[in-house]
Amino acid sequence: MKFSFITLFPDLISSYFNESILFRAKENGLISIDFINPRDFSQDKHNKVDLPMLGGGAGMLMMPEPLISSIRSIKSEGCRVIMLSPVGKKFTQNDAIRLSSFSHLILISGRYEGIDERVIESEVDEVFSIGDFVLTGGELASLVVCDSVARNIVGVLGNSDSLSGESFEENLLEAPAFTKPDIFEEKLIISEYLKGNHSKITALKRALSLCKTKYFRPDLFIKVAKKASNYEK
Ligand code: ADE
């Protein structure tokens, strides 16, 4: 799968692919990465890419032409064009799984106060926010989306079992997990985990997962409870 990052600051992103899982995925040909800088498409003699907002408002906006030219220079048949913005819909694990079946994702990082809305109207398929907070630009958000999509591509995680029973599957958070030693700074692990009765451990993990979701994410817990009550009807 190819990931194309449209950004004014490719160096903010590139080093992420020099280590660990995504480095290996790149080396093994499972993913490829490229960068397109809208500044290279600017018609301005100083390579300017931003202008003040029309109608007033603080700050500058990325102008349409360099961005549109950047996108059109790399658009491929069947690719998906994604803009990262705090005003997008919330990015979820389901989106990460769904997008992993495309062969080419174009991820556009905004800077300044954002981009001219007409770019979104004419070129962008989906706009995502990674949370209800504002970053200095879309680069981190693009990386977040790329990382979570890439790990769902077959072969990227060494062990595909790692993808099952993850948080957000069925709207549940993962149960607490432990490794050795059994006792660490006087804290014990859940003793049932050491007894080897796998059906008991699975049932216990499910119960803990429900408790954790209810406590930390009541919004998700409501969905789980609704689904369970529909089954009972
Ligand atoms: N750009 C700035 N803030 C962002 C956010 N929360 N999500 C996606 N892109 C952004």
Boltz pocket constraint, residues with backbone or C-beta under 6 A from the ligand:
constraints:
  - pocket:
      binder: B
      contacts: [[A, 84], [A, 85], [A, 86], [A, 110], [A, 128], [A, 129], [A, 130], [A, 131], [A, 132], [A, 133], [A, 134], [A, 135], [A, 136], [A, 137], [A, 138], [A, 141]]
      max_distance: 6.0
